Amino acid sequence: MFIFDSQSEFFRSPQGGIKEGTPITLKVYVKKKYGTPIIRIDKRNDYQCSLYKETTMKWVGTEKSHDLYEALFAINDVGNYFYSFIFDKDNSSPNYGLLIYSKSFTTPSWIKGGIIYHIFVDRFYRSNILSKSSDIITRNDWGGIPNYLPIEGEIKNNDYFGGNLEGIKTKLPYLSELGITVIYLSPVFEAYSNHKYDVGDYLSIDPMFGNEQSFKELVTDAKKYSISIILDGVFSHTGVDSVYFNKYGHYDSTGAYQSQDSSYFDWYIFNNWNHDYACWWGIKTLPTINKESKSYIDFITGENGVLKYWQKRGVKGWRLDVADELPNKFLEALRTASKNEDSESFIAGEVWEDAADKFSYGKLKEYFCGEQLDSVTNYPLRNAIIEYIENKDCEMLNRTMGFIIEKYPPQAVNCLMNILGTHDTVRILTALGCTEIPESKHKRADYKLSIEELKKGTALLKIASLLQFTLPGIPCIYYGDEAGIEGFEDPFNRRCFPWGHENNEILNHYKMLSHLRKNSVFAEGKYKCLSHDKGVFIFERCDKDKNIVIATNLSDKTITLNFSTPKKNYLSKASNNSFDLESNKFLILI
């Protein structure tokens, strides 16, 4: 009855999220008997939709048994929309999504084309072992298995291997050689646990990691290597052991747990003070923040707030923990505060799904409408890459790239955090190499890939990381993935960096990718899929001056690529019009 492809530049132009007021062209082929179609545009408001406008399309030509219709219109109001084609009272098309963003929406140019390196501070490198209190376990077996068994029925996360800010500073030459342009630090604010997601004091560096002076020195020295620092902003909850809640009385403050007259009382949600309080995912050590509290919002985003405090000390941006739990108004206040301090600050949210069509707590999120985020953690791409590699079928990868290019604003696409591993996921080498996951946690703790599993995982990781580095966005390396760290779920994915015992085959591959990333085409170059046929995925990145083709082959056969003009193999330097691509291999053609 009709032919339309929402991801085709011919049928819908421009692609991606669209700036408010920009002319939009839609075309559709319709079988002759159905007559002139109408475009219906609905604006989305949480789970409700309301008619925004209807536009009658114009006939522009005929091809075989179809008429081609076209419409040109603009949407002047920022938000999320659906559009559909109505052919008659009984026939219409499905709904297609459309995101309209603010004309003022820009993202930082300095971060595009770079490489982010995610450091879990306690496990990266130790310069000096610091002692904090008698209630922690100081480990002297760098590289040992992190504690994972409950103590008195509770997993305390209180074993420290001693990684610190001074250690990161010491390893800046290594990071520079790896091509890193941004260090993303897991939480560094004072807290009880080794992971620091239980914030104790937003305005203090944890003593196990250093102090404000050592933080300033890290920022200053990193700049000498053209490396910027972004921090993990944990604003959805604090720790019970904090200045603000102070359940155990460890702080010289009147916390919300201690008194209803506390200046922090309305930061939290008590069902029955002080015995029953809302906590993050049921974890009693993590009381949930009331994100509607004006005093809390001011504390984070105000003129003397947490954001500006650390940005004045050189921080270039924030990765927002569980961004889905931060209300739209809070995110807007956060962006305003951060950008007022530094218009080029970078704001990325932890989002696990399609960020252009995300509902959370009954609300439609507006991450990319221009008033909230610059970027998100690109979990959909991670999942699609793993699906492609495990099942030798690139259909999901092609679909995922299709919806990203179709829905996201291009300035957001170019700074997506492309991840393969994080502190919340199985190590990517283990995920790709392991043939069978042990059932017991004890066995998973001790598990090490066999020689054959390591060989398989290494070959597949090379393809996965190539995609991570060359598809639109910015690769975010989870510390040690480039060195071949293995491990299943938390805390086994948080092992110490194996200094002196790196997997050099993997490390050299990452260094090659780092060199490749210096090509300007990966900053803001266009993406186009050339072929997606089960195990074979081929795409190009191009700008005005350059064109690079990336081809991966997970089929069981060698394939031949033919081009009308000669191209050069990036690795072998050989030029030709024809290239053979073996099974489980890749090509980079310039």
URTARA-V15170 format. One record per residue. N is the residue number from 0. RES is the residue in one small letter. SS is DSSP state (H for helix, E for strand, L for the rest). PSI is psi in whole degrees, 0 to 359 (NA if undefined). OMEGA is omega in radians with two decimals (NA if undefined). Layout:
BEGIN
n,res,ss,psi,omega
N,RES,SS,PSI,OMEGA
N,RES,SS,PSI,OMEGA
END
This chain:
BEGIN
n,res,ss,psi,omega
0,m,L,319,3.09
1,f,E,159,3.09
2,i,E,124,-3.13
3,f,L,139,3.09
4,d,L,108,-3.05
5,s,L,342,-3.12
6,q,L,11,3.13
7,s,L,132,3.10
8,e,L,333,3.11
9,f,L,315,-3.06
10,f,L,328,3.13
11,r,E,117,-3.10
12,s,E,133,-0.03
13,p,L,164,3.02
14,q,L,169,3.10
15,g,L,181,2.96
16,g,L,150,-2.98
17,i,E,135,3.13
18,k,E,138,3.14
19,e,L,137,3.12
20,g,L,356,-3.13
21,t,L,133,3.08
22,p,L,133,-3.14
23,i,E,131,3.10
24,t,E,128,3.03
25,l,E,138,3.07
26,k,E,149,3.10
27,v,E,139,3.00
28,y,E,131,-3.11
29,v,E,136,3.05
30,k,E,143,-2.91
31,k,H,323,-3.01
32,k,H,347,-3.06
33,y,H,349,3.04
34,g,L,196,-3.01
35,t,L,123,3.13
36,p,L,159,3.05
37,i,E,137,3.03
38,i,E,125,3.06
39,r,E,130,3.13
40,i,E,124,3.13
41,d,E,138,3.05
42,k,E,137,-3.11
43,r,E,137,3.07
44,n,E,97,-3.00
45,d,L,237,-3.09
46,y,L,3,-3.13
47,q,E,152,3.03
48,c,E,143,3.09
49,s,E,147,-3.11
50,l,E,127,3.08
51,y,E,312,3.08
52,k,E,161,2.99
53,e,E,141,-3.09
54,t,E,127,3.08
55,t,E,132,-3.10
56,m,L,159,-3.13
57,k,E,140,3.07
58,w,E,132,-3.13
59,v,E,358,3.12
60,g,E,175,-3.13
61,t,E,141,3.06
62,e,E,112,-3.08
63,k,L,239,-3.05
64,s,L,11,-3.10
65,h,E,145,2.95
66,d,E,143,3.09
67,l,E,124,3.11
68,y,E,152,-3.08
69,e,E,148,3.04
70,a,E,144,3.08
71,l,E,126,-3.11
72,f,E,174,3.08
73,a,L,153,3.06
74,i,L,123,-3.01
75,n,L,3,-3.12
76,d,L,127,-3.14
77,v,L,140,3.08
78,g,E,189,3.11
79,n,E,136,-3.06
80,y,E,159,2.88
81,f,E,148,2.92
82,y,E,152,3.13
83,s,E,163,3.11
84,f,E,127,3.10
85,i,E,121,-3.08
86,f,E,321,2.99
87,d,E,185,-3.03
88,k,L,343,-3.11
89,d,L,354,-3.03
90,n,E,128,3.06
91,s,E,165,3.14
92,s,L,171,2.95
93,p,L,169,3.03
94,n,L,142,3.07
95,y,E,140,-3.10
96,g,E,151,3.13
97,l,E,124,3.13
98,l,E,128,3.12
99,i,E,122,-3.08
100,y,E,163,-3.10
101,s,L,143,3.13
102,k,L,344,3.13
103,s,L,359,-3.04
104,f,L,115,3.02
105,t,L,161,3.06
106,t,L,155,-3.02
107,p,L,129,-3.14
108,s,L,331,-3.02
109,w,L,335,-3.04
110,i,L,339,-3.05
111,k,L,139,-3.10
112,g,L,357,-3.10
113,g,L,195,3.12
114,i,L,128,3.11
115,i,E,143,3.11
116,y,E,118,-3.07
117,h,E,118,-3.09
118,i,E,124,2.92
119,f,L,104,-2.78
120,v,H,315,-3.04
121,d,H,343,-3.01
122,r,H,8,-3.06
123,f,L,298,3.12
124,y,L,137,3.14
125,r,L,133,3.08
126,s,L,313,3.03
127,n,L,148,3.09
128,i,L,121,-3.12
129,l,L,146,3.11
130,s,L,134,-3.09
131,k,L,306,-3.13
132,s,L,172,-3.12
133,s,L,352,-3.05
134,d,L,11,3.09
135,i,L,163,3.11
136,i,E,117,3.10
137,t,E,119,-3.08
138,r,L,135,3.06
139,n,L,10,-3.12
140,d,L,67,-3.14
141,w,L,125,-3.11
142,g,L,356,3.10
143,g,L,170,3.13
144,i,L,124,3.09
145,p,L,147,3.11
146,n,L,134,-3.10
147,y,L,356,-3.13
148,l,L,146,3.12
149,p,L,147,2.99
150,i,E,117,-3.06
151,e,L,41,3.08
152,g,L,8,-3.07
153,e,E,135,3.02
154,i,L,111,-2.95
155,k,L,338,-3.08
156,n,L,45,-3.08
157,n,L,21,3.04
158,d,E,129,-3.05
159,y,E,131,3.07
160,f,L,347,2.99
161,g,L,5,3.05
162,g,L,142,-3.06
163,n,L,179,-3.09
164,l,H,322,3.08
165,e,H,323,3.09
166,g,H,319,3.10
167,i,H,317,3.12
168,k,H,319,3.13
169,t,H,327,-3.06
170,k,L,12,3.09
171,l,H,321,3.08
172,p,H,321,3.09
173,y,H,314,-3.11
174,l,H,323,3.11
175,s,H,317,3.12
176,e,H,329,3.11
177,l,L,353,3.10
178,g,L,16,-3.09
179,i,L,135,3.08
180,t,L,344,-3.14
181,v,E,130,2.97
182,i,E,123,3.02
183,y,E,114,-3.09
184,l,E,133,2.92
185,s,L,166,-2.99
186,p,L,136,-3.13
187,v,L,357,-3.12
188,f,E,154,-3.09
189,e,E,131,-3.14
190,a,E,163,-3.09
191,y,L,315,-2.97
192,s,L,167,3.07
193,n,L,339,-3.13
194,h,L,339,3.03
195,k,L,17,3.05
196,y,L,359,3.05
197,d,L,71,-2.97
198,v,E,132,3.07
199,g,E,324,-3.12
200,d,E,111,-3.09
201,y,E,342,-3.02
202,l,E,14,3.13
203,s,E,140,2.99
204,i,E,140,-3.14
205,d,L,133,-3.11
206,p,L,333,3.10
207,m,L,337,-3.12
208,f,L,337,-3.10
209,g,L,220,3.11
210,n,L,185,-3.08
211,e,H,327,3.13
212,q,H,315,3.13
213,s,H,330,3.07
214,f,H,314,3.12
215,k,H,319,3.13
216,e,H,321,3.09
217,l,H,314,-3.14
218,v,H,315,-3.11
219,t,H,314,-3.12
220,d,H,324,3.12
221,a,H,322,3.12
222,k,H,327,3.14
223,k,H,335,3.09
224,y,L,13,-3.10
225,s,L,38,3.10
226,i,L,130,3.09
227,s,E,160,-3.13
228,i,E,130,2.96
229,i,E,150,-3.06
230,l,E,158,3.06
231,d,E,114,3.13
232,g,E,110,-3.13
233,v,L,96,-3.00
234,f,L,9,3.13
235,s,L,343,-3.13
236,h,E,163,2.99
237,t,L,187,3.00
238,g,L,158,3.02
239,v,L,330,3.13
240,d,L,78,-3.04
241,s,L,164,3.05
242,v,L,326,-2.90
243,y,L,325,3.13
244,f,L,312,2.97
245,n,L,48,-3.09
246,k,L,324,-3.05
247,y,L,1,3.11
248,g,L,23,-3.12
249,h,L,340,-3.10
250,y,L,151,3.11
251,d,L,65,-3.13
252,s,L,164,3.04
253,t,L,101,-3.07
254,g,L,168,-3.12
255,a,L,332,3.12
256,y,L,335,-3.04
257,q,L,328,-3.06
258,s,L,141,3.05
259,q,L,350,3.07
260,d,L,1,3.12
261,s,L,142,3.09
262,s,L,349,3.13
263,y,L,4,-3.00
264,f,H,316,-3.08
265,d,H,3,3.02
266,w,H,341,-3.00
267,y,E,168,-3.09
268,i,L,110,3.13
269,f,E,127,3.00
270,n,E,326,3.11
271,n,E,93,-3.09
272,w,L,138,-0.17
273,n,L,24,-3.06
274,h,L,327,-3.01
275,d,E,112,-3.12
276,y,E,151,3.10
277,a,L,136,3.14
278,c,E,157,-3.04
279,w,H,118,3.10
280,w,H,34,3.08
281,g,H,7,-3.12
282,i,L,112,-2.96
283,k,L,342,3.11
284,t,L,358,-3.09
285,l,L,78,3.11
286,p,E,133,-3.10
287,t,E,141,3.07
288,i,E,140,2.95
289,n,L,98,-3.02
290,k,L,358,3.06
291,e,L,353,-3.11
292,s,L,120,-3.12
293,k,H,320,-3.10
294,s,H,326,3.10
295,y,H,315,3.13
296,i,H,318,3.11
297,d,H,322,-3.13
298,f,H,323,-3.14
299,i,H,316,-2.93
300,t,H,357,-3.07
301,g,L,179,-3.08
302,e,L,327,3.09
303,n,L,29,-3.02
304,g,L,179,-3.07
305,v,H,316,-3.09
306,l,H,308,-3.08
307,k,H,327,3.13
308,y,H,312,-3.08
309,w,H,329,3.09
310,q,H,328,3.05
311,k,L,341,3.13
312,r,L,16,2.95
313,g,L,359,3.13
314,v,L,134,-3.09
315,k,L,359,3.12
316,g,E,186,-3.01
317,w,E,138,2.87
318,r,E,118,-3.02
319,l,E,115,3.11
320,d,L,142,3.14
321,v,L,61,-3.09
322,a,H,334,3.13
323,d,H,334,-3.08
324,e,H,0,3.11
325,l,L,120,-3.10
326,p,L,158,-3.13
327,n,H,316,-3.10
328,k,H,324,3.12
329,f,H,315,3.13
330,l,H,322,3.14
331,e,H,318,3.10
332,a,H,322,-3.14
333,l,H,313,3.14
334,r,H,316,-3.13
335,t,H,314,-3.12
336,a,H,314,-3.10
337,s,H,315,-3.10
338,k,H,331,3.08
339,n,H,325,3.11
340,e,H,322,-3.12
341,d,L,106,-3.06
342,s,L,340,3.14
343,e,L,16,3.07
344,s,L,154,-3.05
345,f,E,130,-3.11
346,i,E,113,3.14
347,a,E,142,-3.14
348,g,E,143,3.00
349,e,L,106,3.13
350,v,L,131,-3.03
351,w,L,349,-3.06
352,e,L,192,3.08
353,d,L,112,-3.04
354,a,L,347,3.12
355,a,L,352,-3.07
356,d,L,56,-3.00
357,k,L,125,3.01
358,f,E,139,3.09
359,s,E,129,-3.11
360,y,L,41,3.06
361,g,L,7,-3.10
362,k,E,141,3.03
363,l,E,122,-3.12
364,k,L,151,-3.08
365,e,L,46,-3.03
366,y,L,318,-2.99
367,f,L,23,3.08
368,c,L,354,3.02
369,g,L,353,-3.08
370,e,L,6,-3.03
371,q,L,279,-3.01
372,l,L,156,2.93
373,d,L,328,-2.93
374,s,E,167,3.01
375,v,E,162,3.00
376,t,E,123,-2.95
377,n,L,66,3.11
378,y,H,323,3.10
379,p,H,320,3.11
380,l,H,317,3.10
381,r,H,311,-3.11
382,n,H,321,-3.11
383,a,H,321,3.10
384,i,H,314,3.14
385,i,H,320,3.10
386,e,H,316,3.12
387,y,H,314,-3.06
388,i,H,322,-3.11
389,e,H,324,-3.03
390,n,H,2,3.09
391,k,L,36,-3.13
392,d,L,119,-3.03
393,c,L,12,-3.09
394,e,H,313,-3.14
395,m,H,322,3.11
396,l,H,317,3.12
397,n,H,318,3.11
398,r,H,318,-3.12
399,t,H,313,3.09
400,m,H,325,3.12
401,g,H,313,-3.09
402,f,H,330,3.09
403,i,H,312,-3.13
404,i,H,325,-3.12
405,e,H,321,-2.94
406,k,H,321,-2.98
407,y,L,143,3.00
408,p,L,140,-3.08
409,p,H,325,3.14
410,q,H,336,3.04
411,a,H,321,3.11
412,v,H,319,-3.04
413,n,L,353,3.07
414,c,L,24,3.01
415,l,L,142,3.10
416,m,E,98,-3.12
417,n,E,111,-3.04
418,i,E,151,2.90
419,l,L,331,3.12
420,g,L,152,3.04
421,t,L,179,3.10
422,h,L,353,-3.13
423,d,L,358,-3.04
424,t,L,161,3.03
425,v,L,141,3.08
426,r,L,137,-3.01
427,i,H,325,3.11
428,l,H,320,3.09
429,t,H,317,-3.12
430,a,H,322,-3.08
431,l,H,334,-3.05
432,g,H,331,-3.04
433,c,L,132,-3.14
434,t,L,337,3.13
435,e,L,128,-3.11
436,i,L,122,3.11
437,p,L,144,-3.08
438,e,L,322,-3.05
439,s,L,149,3.12
440,k,H,327,3.12
441,h,H,317,-3.13
442,k,H,325,3.10
443,r,H,327,3.11
444,a,H,320,-3.06
445,d,H,354,-2.96
446,y,L,137,3.01
447,k,L,138,-3.12
448,l,L,140,3.04
449,s,L,172,3.13
450,i,H,317,-3.13
451,e,H,320,3.11
452,e,H,320,3.13
453,l,H,319,3.11
454,k,H,314,3.12
455,k,H,312,-3.11
456,g,H,321,3.14
457,t,H,315,3.14
458,a,H,318,-3.12
459,l,H,326,3.10
460,l,H,326,3.10
461,k,H,320,3.13
462,i,H,316,-3.13
463,a,H,314,-3.11
464,s,H,327,3.05
465,l,H,315,3.11
466,l,H,317,3.12
467,q,H,320,-3.06
468,f,H,337,-2.97
469,t,H,342,3.01
470,l,L,159,-3.08
471,p,L,140,-3.10
472,g,L,190,-3.11
473,i,E,124,3.10
474,p,E,136,3.08
475,c,E,107,-3.10
476,i,E,125,3.01
477,y,E,124,-2.99
478,y,L,131,3.07
479,g,L,346,3.04
480,d,H,324,-3.14
481,e,H,348,-3.13
482,a,H,0,3.08
483,g,L,26,3.07
484,i,L,139,3.10
485,e,L,168,3.05
486,g,L,144,3.07
487,f,L,218,-3.01
488,e,L,170,3.05
489,d,L,129,0.15
490,p,L,8,-3.06
491,f,H,343,3.06
492,n,H,6,-3.10
493,r,H,38,3.13
494,r,L,166,-3.13
495,c,L,147,3.08
496,f,L,133,-3.03
497,p,L,63,-3.09
498,w,L,128,-3.12
499,g,L,353,-3.13
500,h,L,31,-3.14
501,e,L,152,2.98
502,n,L,102,-3.01
503,n,H,333,3.08
504,e,H,315,3.12
505,i,H,315,-3.11
506,l,H,318,3.12
507,n,H,327,3.08
508,h,H,316,3.12
509,y,H,324,3.10
510,k,H,324,3.06
511,m,H,315,3.14
512,l,H,322,3.11
513,s,H,317,3.10
514,h,H,318,3.11
515,l,H,321,-3.10
516,r,H,342,-3.13
517,k,L,345,3.11
518,n,L,131,-3.04
519,s,L,339,-3.09
520,v,H,337,-3.09
521,f,H,355,3.09
522,a,H,304,-3.10
523,e,H,18,-3.14
524,g,L,152,-3.14
525,k,E,154,3.10
526,y,E,137,3.05
527,k,E,126,3.06
528,c,E,127,3.13
529,l,E,328,-3.14
530,s,E,137,3.03
531,h,E,96,-3.05
532,d,E,88,-3.10
533,k,L,257,-3.06
534,g,L,354,-3.07
535,v,E,124,3.13
536,f,E,122,-3.09
537,i,E,131,3.11
538,f,E,167,3.09
539,e,E,150,2.96
540,r,E,133,-3.07
541,c,E,150,2.93
542,d,L,197,-3.06
543,k,L,327,-2.99
544,d,L,340,-2.98
545,k,L,157,3.09
546,n,E,124,3.12
547,i,E,130,3.12
548,v,E,131,3.08
549,i,E,126,-3.13
550,a,E,130,3.09
551,t,E,141,-3.07
552,n,E,105,3.07
553,l,L,11,3.02
554,s,L,174,-3.12
555,d,L,13,-3.11
556,k,L,154,2.97
557,t,L,136,3.10
558,i,E,161,3.13
559,t,E,130,3.08
560,l,E,128,3.13
561,n,E,138,-3.12
562,f,E,151,-3.12
563,s,E,334,3.10
564,t,E,152,-3.10
565,p,E,146,3.03
566,k,E,159,-3.11
567,k,E,132,3.05
568,n,E,119,-3.05
569,y,L,325,-3.06
570,l,L,315,-3.09
571,s,L,344,-3.11
572,k,L,4,3.14
573,a,L,139,3.11
574,s,E,143,-3.12
575,n,E,171,3.00
576,n,E,349,-3.05
577,s,E,137,-3.12
578,f,E,137,3.02
579,d,E,135,3.14
580,l,E,112,-3.08
581,e,L,164,3.10
582,s,L,138,3.11
583,n,L,30,3.10
584,k,E,175,3.13
585,f,E,162,3.04
586,l,E,143,2.99
587,i,E,114,-3.03
588,l,E,130,-3.12
589,i,L,NA,NA
END
